Amino acid sequence: MSSTAEPHSSEAYTVAWIAALPHERAAGMMMLDERYRQPPSEFCKNSSDPNTYTWGRISHHYVVIASLPAGEYGTTTTAITVQGLRSSLPHIRIGLLVGIGAGVPGEKPPADGTVAIQRDIRLGDVVVSNPDGANGGVVQYDFIKAKKSIELKGFLNSPPQALRNALAALQAEHELEDSKITEYVAESLRKHPKAATPYSRPAADTDRLFKSTYSHTGGDTCQSCSQAEQVGRPSREAPELHYGTIASGSTLVKDAQYRDEIVSWLKTQNVDPLCFEMEAAGLMNTFPCMVIRGICDYGDSHKNDDWQKYAALAAAAFAKEFLGIVDAAEVRRTPELRRVLENIDVKVDEVLATGRSTHVMIERSTADAQRDKTYQWLSPPDPSMNHNKALQQRHAGTGLWFVKHETFSSFKDGKVPILWLHGIPGCGKTVLSSTIIEDLRASSAATATALLYFYFDFNDQRKQTFDSALRSLVCQMAHQSGSAFDQLDHLRRNGQPSTQELSQTLEKMINGGDRVTIVLDALDECTTRVELLKWIQQLMASEIGSVQMVVTSRQEHDISLILEKIVGKKATIPLEQGDVDVDIGAYVRARICTDSDWERWRSKPQVQDDIEKSLMQKAKGMFRWAACQLDSLAKCVNRPQLTQALTTLPATLDGTYARILDQIPDEYRQDSIRLLQVLTWSPRPLRIEELVDFLAVDLHNEPGFDVENRMPVPGEIVRLCSSLVTIVETSQYSEERDSDWEETSSNSEEGKGKYEIGAQGGQMTREMRLAHFSVKEYIISERLDERYQVHLRGMPSAACIASALLTYLLNIGGDIDLAELKTKFPLSHFSARYWTDFAVYAETSDESVPELAIRLLSDGRARARWLSLDDPSPPLRKGELPQPLYYAALCGLERSTSLLLDKGVDFDAQGGLPGNALQAACVGGHEKIAEMLLRNGADVNAQGGAYGNALQAACARGSEKIVEMLLSNGADVHAQGGAYGNALQAACTVGYEKIAEMLLSHGADVNARGGRFGSALSGACFYGHESVAEWLLDNDANVNARSEGEFSNAVSAAIAGGYEHIVEMLLARGSDPPAPSHRNRR
């Protein structure tokens, strides 16, 4: 090469060197004649490209070494590497896949019974893929677990002409002179002294080949393996080259008999492989390359890592020698990578074109159904309701000061990664968020930006956690991107995701797409904001995709502590009084001039001016304060009343709310208090018709509920506490109980959430909510007047609500079906779903609550009606109706349980999914009830139910204290039965390591068999609990134990669960290759 100047254009790079493992990449870097620390100045890496690149030169060629992030390898990763190359370096012309592989020695038993070898492949030798007329040098096979059979999947296309010509020339050269592998290895080690020891050739006596029928005896080396079982070979120091076919599969070959089984079958297909590897199959027919493998083991149980680094370096040395022969002019005539892949795409399209028109509508319908099913499974809360409500509250022209703000303009230009808007309570942050979202939505179409948003909402428990926000953001992202939906669909395969899995999935979606903007409103209304803030901090500090964020909140200490660090002063925008007051002034003027309540003052502009001035003098940046005063002043019917009201305006929101409560008429007061109780403490917003029935319940007279006591005009309910509540029109939702009765709730295939996503296609309904977060804060604070505190505190509110819901359930029904019941009695489902939540909290403070609970549980018809609406524990057998004590224990009703025990009920009576009252208490995690039952003589080892016994139930639900209590009361740690087989399997399958340790200390058998998964290790592996699996292995679990469970062994369970890292760990701990499962994956 006449010049070795560093190229300024990435188009000068024509050779891609793919290395899957870190030491394979390092070996390639050691072979570069020149290494360039920076990419070419004009190189622009595609946002969807996950590869990392090293730039350099070998002989006449500029070479880029490409690999995925550490820890990723296999057929999928090489395919991803090629896609990344295509997107960022489409002009690449040839490729080399360089690394390590497992040699096939080809044992051949002579007539005398000894073992000889068919070919002399040794550790440190190099195998090069070479077309033989029947295939292109690489074949892809797959071991079919369910059929215990091998399938030939295809052949890698022959390398391009430039590489084939060079290989023929190099083979001829080696007929005359030795390969330069040894020379290049020595030279590279001199240049890189730190690598001299780990990458040097190991001693020849560590290269041992054993008969395929002889397995490794254990340990990191073969020192204890029998010398008599070793295959004798003459000594050899220098590496040799072997040209032929390489077999590529998705399973690591670590067993000689398994290896030979595959080889024997491939020979029946006229394929005689020289080595095995796992990456080349990912390049099948998509990338013009040559595969070069240094032999590091023989694919048997004696394999270790001693030869890996030298083998990688030997392969790299051959690659360097090979590139020295490759003609640069021929390379330039080779089609670019993008052309090769385009041709493949065109051929596929031509084949599919004929049938595509016929199937397109079916495919769309199927895809839409799949999307809907996936969204419903994830059950994300719908933030569009909050957004639409905020837009309705927004006055035209407000918020423009922010939209035109210089910092916001910089944000939209991509110069500012995150904005934080903070302000005092009631200053209009949520309404401003809706303005920001609409502005970003208008510009996102032009910039191909994905826009995601979420409103945290104090009124709705479904919208108060980081997990809920992630569910919504993930679904929004999936809706906007097909590739993002694929990530979500993949997530669904292993049941309900954890918060961490949701976070990782969203990050993958962001990383795989274009620019993404996320708007999060009201961080201070998130109940898990420690997790939320940590995630924001990590996301903005990472290099994940192109993501920007707008967040709003109050300036609370914990929020400020984090956001001030990552946002910076320039991107922190306080909602200053001056800016907000301009918007408040416009809002006040509009209401005075246009609202029908203010029509009486239209002809008196001076009065209107006085009202506006008085409000603006005291608003101090509080939209909420101004709105409340306007509601109150609108009731003034003459000038004296108005003047009096203006001169006595409360200065704060607290003062405003206190005045509103004081002005409630006496005849409304009781219903107003009950309404505020349920709105303040309800886990979800209630519909108007539900609240009407709630207020119609009579707690002091019989009957407790009469439809004649309903308000004749439901909409008038807002009069009971005007300005403290608001009515929102929203979509009807479906409410389902959590799927708690799968074997592990965290891995249930059914939906975790209670509500359908977005209520798509649902009927419109009206909900009543507290008007603002500051209203709830005031009601639950010590600042509330004592006259109201006595009613609105948590305990008295819970007692009142529980009593009302129980009374309602006891007084509705008749001979009507379930659908009619829900229609005729709108509060029925809410009552059935939530009465236990309130009763648990209140039954010790109000004796009427446990009395009503026992009435419901003891009345067969009422109990059946409750369970038909919402059963907290589906029956194990159809038609079965467990006893009252069972439900009291299951739901955590301590006082009710005590009263029932005093009546002498049978505490060991069988029934229900958990089996009996003690198991029910264990499932619910109710320690005091379990203790109460044991103290009264419950059988700690009673068998029955889905969990088999109380100990297994407690282990499956993660109740450490209850497990300890049961063990100290004589629970049999070896008891078999139930879904998991035994207690240890239950704990390990669900991932409770501490409980597993507790059981083991009480003598549990770590290798006990039985249950769905066959062993504790298999259960832990299927559900991805790596630390538990490692703990089991550390405590002598048999990594190769076979079972009659769903999976034949642990590695098969890990593969079925989709946990590659656990598969790798098991194989590293000595696992045999995966055995066929007893049935297909669920």
N, C-alpha and C positions, 0 to 999 in steps of 0.2 A: 504494500500500500504506500503510495507516494507521500501521503500526509496522514498523520495520526491526530490532527487537531480535533478537539472536542466538537461534535456536531451541534449546530444551533437549532436544527430542525429535527423533530421526532421522526420524520419520514425517512431519515437516514438509517434508522434502525429497521433491519429486515429480518432478524433472527430472534425468535422468542424461545427462551430457555425456561421450561416450566419445572419447578421444584416444589414438591408438596410439603416436605418436612424441613424443620429449621436446619438440621445438619446437611440435608441435600442442597439447600440454598447456600449455606456457608461454603460447601465444597465447590459449587459453581462460582461463587465470588472469588475463591482462591485461585481459580484458573483464568481469571480475566488478565489479559496483558495490560490493560489500562482500565481503571475504575473511575467513573465520574460521579462526584458526590451529589450533584444536582441534576434534575432532568433538563432537557433542552428548554430554553427560555420560553418558547412558544407552546410548550406542551400543556394541554388542559385536560386533566383527568375527568372523565365523565362521572357525574354524581352517583350513577348506579354501579360504578366499577369498584368492587371491594378489594381488588388486588393491591399488593405492595410491590414496588419495582426497584431493581438495582440496574444501573446503566453502565455500560462499558464496551470494550472492544476485545475481540479475539481474532488474531491474524487479520484477514481482509474484511472482517464483518463487524458491524456494530450490533451488539447483543443486548437485549433487555431480559433480565431474569425476573420472572413473575411467580408470585405465590400468594396464597390466601393467608389471612391472619393465623397466628399460632394456634395449634390445637385442632385444626380442621384438615382432613384428608379423606381420600376415597373418591369413588367415581363421580359423585355429585360435585365435589369441590373442583375437580379438574374441568368439568363442564362449565361451572361458574367462572373459573379462571379464563376460559376461552371467550365466554360472553363479555367479560370485562375487557379482555384484549381487543375484542371486536369493537367495543364502544369507544375505547380510548386510543387504540393503536391499530386502526383498521388496515393500515398499509403493510403490516407484518406479512412476510411471504413464506417463511419456513419455520418449523418448530422442532425442538428437541425436548422430549420428556425424559429427564435424567434423574436417577435415584437408585433405590435399593429394591431387591426382590429376593424371593426364595427359590433356590436352585432345585432342579429335579435330577437326582443322580442316576436314575434309571437302573435300579438293581436288576440283575439278571441271574437267577439261580442255576448254576451248572448241574450236571447230572450227579456229581459227588455230594450234593447237599450243601456245599459251601455257598457263600454269596459273593458274586463279583459285581462289577458295575459296568453298565452298558456304555456310558460315556463319563469322562473324568471331569465333571463340574465340581469346582471346589470354592470354598469361601474366599472372597476377594477376586474371583474371576468376574468377567464382564460378559453379559448376554446382550446381543444387539438384535432388534427385530429386523427380519429379512424376508421379503416376499418369496414364496416358493412356488408360485403358480396356482396353488389351491387357495391361498389367503394372502392378505397384505402384510403378514408378519405379526399381527396381534389378533387373538380371538377372544371374544367375550362369552363367558359361560355363567350360568346361575345355578346354584344348588337349591332346588325346590324343597323347602322344609316339609310341607304338608304331604308331599308325595314321596319324599326321600328319593328324589331323582335329580338328574343333572340335565340342564337344557342348554343347548348352544344358541346364544342370543344373536351372534353376528360376527363380522370381521371388520377390523379397521382397514380403511382404504390404504392402498399402497402409498408409500411416501412419494412426494413429487420427484420428477425426473432428475432434478439437480442433486437430490440426496441419493437417489439410487445410483446415479453415475459415479458420485464421489465414493460411495461404499464399495462399488466394484473396483475402483482405482485403489482404494486403501487396502482391500483384501489382496490385490496383486502385489502391492508394496510390501505387505507382511509375508508374502512368500519369499521375499528376498532379504528383508530386515526385520528385526524385532519391533514390536509395538513400542511407542514412546510413553506408555502408561507409567512405568517405573520412573522414568526420567522426569516426567511432569509432576508426579507425586512428590518426588524428592525436592524439586525446585520450589513447589508451592509451600512445602513445609519449611524450607529455608527462609522464604519471604514472610512467613507467618509463624514465628517461633512459638506463639501461645498455643497454636494448634498442633505443634509437633507431637506431643504425647497422645492426646486423644485420637488424632487422625492417622497415627502411624500404624503400619501393618502389625497385627497381633502375632504372637509366636505361633509357629507352624503346628505345635503340638496341641493348640487349642482348637484346631480344625478337626473335629471328630465326626465321623459318619457311622451311625449305628444301624443295625438291621431294622427294617420297617416294622417288624413284629415286636421290637423291644422299646418299651416306654421309659421315659425319664423317671428316675427314682426320687427326685425331689431336690430342693436346694437351688441356688443360683448358678451353680456350675455342675459339670458332669464328673466331678471327682469321685463320687460314690457309685457311678454307673459301671456296670460290668465290662471289663476290657474284652472278655470273651465274645460279647455281643457287638463289638466294633468291627466295621468292615475294613480289612487291610488294604492299604493303597501305598504305592511307592511315594517317597518324599518328593515334594516340589515346592519351590519358594516363589517363583515368578508367577504373576497372574496370567491366565490364558483368556483368549477371546472365543466366544461361541456365537454363531450366527444361526438364526432360525425363528421359531414361533414362540411368542410370549402369551401366556394365558392370563386373562384379567377377569377378576370376579369381585363381588361385593363382600365376601367373607374372608377373614384372615385365616390362612392355612397354617395350623399348628399341630397337626397330627399326621404321622407318616402313612398310616393306613387310609385315612381320609384323603390325603394327597394322592396316593397310588390309585385309589378308587376313581378319583376324577381323571387322572392320567389314562387309566385303562379305558374309561368311557370315551374320552376325547380321541383316543386312538381308533376307536370304532368309527369315528367321524373323519378319519384320515388326518387327524391333528396330533402332532407329537411335540408337546411343549417342552421348552428348556427351563423355564422358570415361571413362577406365579407372582403377580403383583395386583394392586387394587385401584390404580388411578387411570390407566390407559383406556378402560372401558368408557370413561366419561368423555373421551374424544372420538367415539365411534363415528366414523364417516363425516366428521365436522372440521377436522384440523389436519392440514398436511404436515405430518411430523414423523420423526423416527423415535423409537423408544429404546433407551439404553439403561440397563439395570446391572448394578454391582451386586454380587451374591453375598448376602449377609447371614443366611441360615439355609436349612434344607426343608423348611416347612414341616418340621416334626416337633415332638414335645421337648426335644433337647435344645430348642432355639433359645438364644440369649442375645443381649445387645452388644456383645464385645466387638463384633465385626462390622456393626452398622456404619460407623463413621468412616472407617477405611474403605468399605465397599462403596459408599457414596463418593468418596474422593477418587477411587479408581474409575468409577463410571464417568465422573466429571473429567478426568484426565483423558479418557478415550474420546469424550465429546469434543474436547479441545483439539486433540489430534485430528479428529474427523473434520472439524470446521477448517482446519488448515488445508484440507484437500478440496473442500467444496468450492466450486468456481463462482466467484462473485457475480460475473456476468450472467451465468445461468440462473442464479438466485433472482436477479433483477427481472428476468424474463418469466419467472414463476408468478402466477396470479396472486394478487393481494388476498389477505384473509377475508376481507369483506366480500370480494367477488366469489370466493369459494363458497361462503355461507349463503350468499344470495342465490347462487346456482342451485344449492341444495334446497333452499326455500321454494324456488320456482318449480323444481321437479315435484316436490311434495304438493304444491298448490295445484299443479296440472293433474296429478293423480286424484286429488280430492274434489276438483272443480265440478265434475259431473254430478256427484251426489250431494254437493253442498246446498244447492238451492232447495232440494227436497227436505233436507234436515234442519235448515236454519231456524224455522219457526219452532220446531220441537226442541232444538238446543236452547233457544232463548227462553222458552217456557220452563224447561228443566233448570236452566241456570237461575232464573228468577225464583223458582220454587226453592232451590237450594239456598239462595241468598236469604230468602225470608225465613227459612228454617234455621239457618245459622244465626240470624239476628235475634230470632225469638229465643233460641238457646242461650244466648249471652244476656238477654233481657236488659238492655241498657235503658237508663232513664232518658226521657225525651226533653232536651233543653229548649226546643222550639216554643213550648208553651210559655216559658219564662221570657223568651225573646219577643214573642208576639205581645205579651202583656206589657213589657217595657216599651215597645214601640207605640202601643196604644196610649201609654202615659206620657209619651214624649210630645212636647209642644213643638210645632213647626218652627224651624229656625234656631232651636236651641242646640247647644253642643258644637256649633260651627267654630267657636274659638279654638277648640281642641283639634278639629279636623284640619284647620289651617295652621296649626302650631308647627314651628320649624322642626322640632324634634320628631313629631309624627311624620312629617314629610321625609325626613332622613330615614325613619323607620321603614316607610313604604319603599324607599329606594334601596333598602337592604343594607344600609350603613349602620343601623342600630339593631342589635340582636333582640333586646328585650326592653319593654317599657313597663314601669310600675306607676299606676295612678292611685293615689291614696287621698282620703278625705274623711271628714267628720261624719258621724251617723246622720243620715237623712239629707246628704248633700247632692244626691242624684247620681251616684256612681253607676248603679245598674242601668238606669236610663241612658247614661252616657255610653256604657258598654254596648247597648243596642245600636247607638249611633255609629260607634266605631266599627262594629261588625258589618253594618250596612255599607259603610264607606269602603271597607276592605273587600266586601263582596263585589262591589261595583268595579274595583280595580283588579280583583283576582283573576277574572276571566281573561283580561288582556295579558297578564303576566304568568298564566298557567300555574297559579298558586293554589294549593289546596288549603281551604279555610276551615278550621275546626273551632268549635266554641263550646263552653259549658258554663252554666250558672249554678253555683252552689246556692242552696235554698233552705233557710231555717224552717220553712213551713213543711218540708217534705223530706222524710228520712231517706227516701230513695236518692236524694240529690245532696247528701251531706258528707259523703266519704270520697277519699281519693280513688278507691276501687270503683265506685260508681262513675266517677268522672272518666276513668280510663276506659270503662266499658263503652261509654258514649263516644269518646274520641276514637277508639279503635273502630267502632262501627261506622262513624262518619268517614274515617279515612278509607275503610273498605268500600264504602259506597261510591267514593270518588275515584278509586283506582282498582283496576282488575288485579294487578300484581299484589296490591295490599290485601284484597279479599282472599287471595290464595294463602297469604300468611294467616289470616283469621280462620280459614277453613282448615288449615293444617293444625292450628291450635285446638280446634274442636275435637280432634281425634282422641285426645287423652282426657276427656271429661272436663268438668268445670275448672277454669284456670285460677291460679292464685294471683294476687295483686302483682307479684314480681313477674309472673309469666305474661300478664297483660302489659306491664311496662316494657318488657323485652320485646313483645310483639309490636307494640306501637313504635318502638325505636327502630325495629327492622323495617316497618312500613315507611317511616320517615327517611330512613337511609336508602331505601330502594326507589324513591320517587324524586320529584322536583321540589321546588320551594314549598314549605309548609308554614302556615301561620296559625297559631293557637291563641285564642282569647279565653281567659278564665276570669270570671267575675265573682267577687265576694269571697276571697280566700278565707276571710275571718268567719264565714259561716260553714266552713268545712270542719267536721268533728275529728278528722284524722290529719290535721294539717302538718304535723311533724313529718309524716311520710310524704305528704304533698310537697312541702318546701324542700325536702331532701331531694326529691325527684327533679324539681325545677332546677335546683342547683347543679345536679349531676348532668341533666340534659343540656343546660346552657354551657357547661364547662367542657362537654364532650365535643367530638368532631363528627357527630352523627348527622349526616345529611345537611340540608340547608333549612334550618328551622328558626322561626322567630316567635316571640311570645309577647302578648299584652296581658297584664294581670292587674286586677283592681282589689282594693281592700281598705279597711281602716288602718291607721298607722299604729297597730298594736306591737308590743315589744318583740314577741317571738318572730313575727313576720318581718319587722324592720331589721332585726338582727341578721337575718339571712339575705333579704333582698337588697339591703344597702351594700352588701359585699359584692353581689353579682351584677347589680344594675348600674351602679354609679350615679353620681349627682345629676349628670346631664340628662339621663334617661329616667330619672325619678321626677314625676310631675305631680305636685300637690294640687288638689282642686281648691285653688285660692278663692277666698270670699268674693273678691272683685269680679273674677270671671264667672263664677256661679251666680252671683247676684244679677248680672246682666240677663242670664237665662231665667232666673226667678222673676225678674221684672216683666219679661215678655210673657211668662206663664200667667202671672197675676193679672196683667192687662187683658189677656185673651179670655180668662175666665169671667172677669167682671163684665166684659163687653159682649160675650157670646153665650154664657151659660143661662139656661132658662131660670135658674134660682136667683139670678141677679137682674132679671128683667125690670124689676121695680125701680132700679136706679139708672136706667138707660137715658132718661131725659135730664139727669142731673150730673153733668160731667164733673162739676166741682166735688161732689160727693165721691165719685169714682176716683178722682185724683187723691182725695184725702185717704181713702182706703189703701190705695197703692203706696202712698208715702209712708203711712203708718206701718204697713207690713214690711216694707223694704228697710225701714229703720231698725227693725228688730229681727229680721230673717237671719242675718249673719251667716249666709251661705247655706242655710238649711231648707232645701226644697220641701222636705217632709213637714217642717214646722209651718211653712206658708200654706201648704195644702190643707192642713188641719184647721188653721185659722179661717180660711175661706169657707170650709164646710160649716164652721160654727157661726161665722158672721152672716152667712146666707139666710140664717133663720131670723135675723132682725127684720122686723116689718115696718119700723119707722125710724126717723132720724135720732130721737133720744136713745132708743135701744142700741142703735149702731154706735153712737158716740160713747155710750157707757162701755160697750164691748171693746171698742178700740182703745180706750184709756186703761183698760184692765187686761190687756193681752198678756198671757203668761210668757215669761222670757225664755223658757227652755222647753224641750220636748217632754221632760218629766212633768213639768207644770201643766203642759197642754193635755197630757193624758190624764192627769189627776182631775182636771176640770171636766173632761169628757165623762169620766166615771161619775163625778158628782152630779152631773146634769142628767143622768139617766133617771127617768121617771120611776117612782116607787113601784108602780104596777108592772114595770118591765124588769125590775132589779133581779128577782130570783132567776128568771129565764136568762137574763144577760150574764149573770155569774155562771150558770151552767154552760152557756154557750162559750164563754171565755175559757172555762175549764177544759172543755173538750178540744177547742181550737189550739190552746196552748200546749196541751200534753199529748195530743193524738200523734201517732207515728206517721200518719199521712193526711193530706187534705180530705175533707168530707164534702160530699155533694149536698146540695140544698135539701133534697128530699130525705137524705139520711139525717140531717140535722133537725128537720121538722119532726121526724119520728122520735129522735132523741129527746127533744123537748116535750113531746107528748107523753113520755113515760111518767107515771105517777108513783113516786117512791113511798107514799104514805097511805094510799088507799087501794082497794081492790075494785075492779081489775087493775093490774099494774100498767096495762097498755090498752087503750081504746082508740080505734081509728077516728072516732068522733072528736077526739081531743086534738087532732092535727090542726095546724093553722090553715084556714081556708085559702089564703093567698100566700103561698110559700115565699115569694120574693120579698114579702114584708119583714122577713126575719132580719134583714139588714138594719131595721130601725132599732133593734135591741141594743146595739152598741155602734152606732154610726161613727165613722172616722177611725175606729179601731180595727175594723174588718173591711174586707174587699171581696167582691165576687168576680171570679175569673171564669170565662167560658173556655172549656177545654174538651179534649176527646175522651170518650168513655174508655176505661181500661179494664183489662181482665186481671183479677186478683187470685193468685194461686199460692198455696202454702209452699214453702221451701221443700225441695226434694231431699228431706233429711234421712230417708229410709233406704238409700242405697248403701252398699257395703262401706263406702267411705264417702261422706258428704262432699269432700273437697274434690272428688274425682267422679262425681255423678255424671252420667250421660244426659240427664234431664236438666232443665233450666234451673239455675240457682235462684234467679230473681223471681219476684212475685208478679211482675207486670209485663205485658206485651210491649215490644219495642215500639215506641212512637205512637202506639194506639192507631196504627194505620188502618184506615177505613172504618174506624169506630164511630159511634154516634156522638154528637156534641152534647155536652152536659155542663152544668154550672157548679162550680165549687166555691165554697166560702173559705177564706184564709185570713189570718191576721194581716193587717195592712202593711206592716213593715217589721223588720228585725228589731227595731228599737221598741216596738210595742211589746214583743215577747220579753225582751230584756227588762223592761219596766215591770211587767206583771210578775216575773219570778224573782225580782230584786227585793232587797230590804227597804227600798225607797217607796214601795207601794204602801198605801194607807193600811193600817192594821185592820180596819173594817173589811177590807178585801183580802188581805193576806190570809186570814183565817179560813177563807174559802178557796183561794187560788194557789196556795202552796201545793207541792207535789202530792203529799199524803192525802189530804182531804179531797183533792181533785180526783186522785186515783180511786178512792173509795166511792165517790159519787158516780164516777164513770162506770166502774165495775158493777155497782149495784144497778145502774140503769140498763146496762147491756144484759146482765143476767135476768132482770125483770122482763125485759123485752123478749128474750128467748123463751122464757117460761109462759108467755102470754100470747104468742103468735102461733100460727099453724092451722090445724084443721086438716081435713081430708083433701089436700091439694098436693100436686107434684112439686118437685124442687124448683123448676123454672117459674112456676106460678108463685111459689113462696117468695122467691127473690124479687119478683115484680110487685107483688102486693105488699111486701114488707121490706122496703129498700135498705133498712138498717140491719137486716138479718145477717148478711155476710160479714159485715164489719164486726157485728156483735160476736158471731161465732169465731172469727179469727182472732180477736183481740181481748176478749173478756179475761182470759187467763193472764195476759200480761199485766193488766191493771190489778187483778185480784191478788196475784203473787205479792205485789208491792203493798197492797192495802189491807189484806185480811187480818193482820195482827193488830191494826189500829181501829178497826170497825167490825164488831162481831156480826153485823148483818151480812157482811161479804161472805164469810165461810158458810153461814147458814143458807144463803141463796145458792152458793156453789154446790153444797151437798143436796139441796132440793133438786137442782138441775141434774146432778150426777145420779141421783137415786130414782128419778122419774124416768122410767124406760122410754116413753114417747118423747119427752123433752130431750133426753140424752141422744136418742137416735136422730132427732131433728138437728141438734147441734152438729153431730158427726156427719150428717149428710151434707151440711153446708161447708164444714171445714174440719176434717179429721186430722188431729195431730199425730195419729198413729194408725195407718191403714191396717185392717185386721189380717192376721196370718191366713185365716180361712174364711171363705164367704159366709155371711150370715152370723158370724161370731160377734158377740157384744160383750167386751170385758167388763169387769165389775167397777163400781165407783172408786174403790181404793186404787185400782190400777191407774185411772186417769188423774186422780189427785196426786199420786206419786210422780207420774210422767210429767205433769205440768208444773210441778214444784210448789204445790199448795200445802205448805207445812201445817198450818192450822187446821185445814180441812182433813188432812191425813190423820192428824192427832185425834180429831173428833170422831172420825170413822173407826179408828183403832179402839177408841173408848167404847164404841158400840159392839165390839167383838166380831168384826168382819174377818173373813178368811184371807189372811195376807199371802198365802201361797197359792191362791186360786189361779189356774192357768187361763191365758187369753191374751190377745193382742200380739203385735209383732215382737216386742221384747220378751213376751212369755209370761211374766208375772209382775207384781208391784215392785219387787226389789230390782229386777232387771230394768223396769221402766225408770225407776229413780236413777239407776246407774247410767242409762242412756241419756237422760236429761241432765246429768251432772249435779244432781241435788244431794249433796253430801249429808245434810241434816236429816233428810227424809230416809236415806239409806240407813243411817245410824239408828233412827227411830224404829225402822222395820226390823233390823237385826236385834235391837234391844227387846223387841216384843216377840222374838222367836222365829223370825223368817229363816227359811233354810238357805244358807249361803251357797249351797251346791245344787239347788233345785235345777233340774234340766228342763229344757223346752224353749220355744221361741226361736227367732231368727238368729240370735247370738249364742244359743245353746245354754248359756249360764250367765250369771251376773258378772263374773270376773271378765269374761270375754267381752261383754257389753261395755263395761267400764273401760277396758283397754282400747276398744274400737273407737270410743268417744273421747279418749284422752284425759280421763278424770284421774289424775295421779293420786289425790288424797283418798278417793273412793277405792282405788286399786289397793292402796296401802291398808285401808280399813278392812277390806274383804280378806286380804291375805292374813291379817292379824286375827281374823275371825274364822280361820280354817278353810278358806277357799282352796280348792284343789287346782294347783297350777298345771297339772297334767290332763285335766278333763278335756275330753274330745267331744266334738260336735259343733253345730252352728255353721254359719257361712264361712268362717275363717279356718275352722278345724280345731284351733286351740287359742288360748289367750296370747301367747307369744306371737303367733302368726297374725293375730288381729292388730297388736301394737305395731309390729314391723310393717305390715301392709299399709297402715295409715300413716306411719312415719313417726311414731312416738318413741324415740330412743330411750328417754329416761324411764319410761314404763317398762320397756324391754329389759333394761338393766335391772330394774327392780324384780322382774319375774325370774331372770336368770339367777339372781342372788338367792331366790327361793327355790332353786332347783329345776327350773324349766329346761326341757330338752331342746337345745338349739337346732337339732336335726329332726325333730318330730315331724311326721308326715300327716297329710290329711287336708281337708278343706279344698276350696276352689283352686288355690294356686299350688298345693302340694307341699309347700314348705315356707317357712318364714322368709328365707332368702329370696325365693321366687316372687313372693308378694311384694317385698320391698323393691325388687328390681323392676317389676311391672309398673309400679307407680312412681318410679324415679327417685326413690329415697336413697341416694348414694351413700350418705354418711351412715345410715342404718345398715345398709348392705356391707359396708366395710367393717362396721362394728361386729356384725355377725361373723364375718370371715375371721376377724381377729379373735373371736371367741369359738373358733373351731367348727364353724359351719362348713359343711362339705360342699365345695363349689361345684362339684360334678354329681351331686346327688340326683338320682332319677326319681320321678314320682308319677303317680296316676292323676295328678291335678291337671289343670287346664294346659299347663306347659310342662314339657318333659324335664326341663332343668332351668336353672336361673338365667343362663345366657339367652335361652329362647324367650323367657319372659321379658328380659330387658329389650330384646329386639322387637318383640310384639308391642311393647310400650313405647318404642321409638326413642330410647335413651342410649345414644351411641357412646357417650362417655362412660356409662355403666358397663356396656359391652366391653369396651376397651379395658376397663378396670378388672372385670372378671377374667378376661383372657390373660391379662398381666398377672393375675393371681392364680393362674394355672387351669382355668376352665377349658374343657374340651370345646371343640367347635359346636355351634348350635345343633341340637337334636330336633327332630320333627316334633311339633306340638301335637297334643292329643285332639285339638280342634283348632279351627282357624281363629284368628284374632277376632274378638268381639266386634 
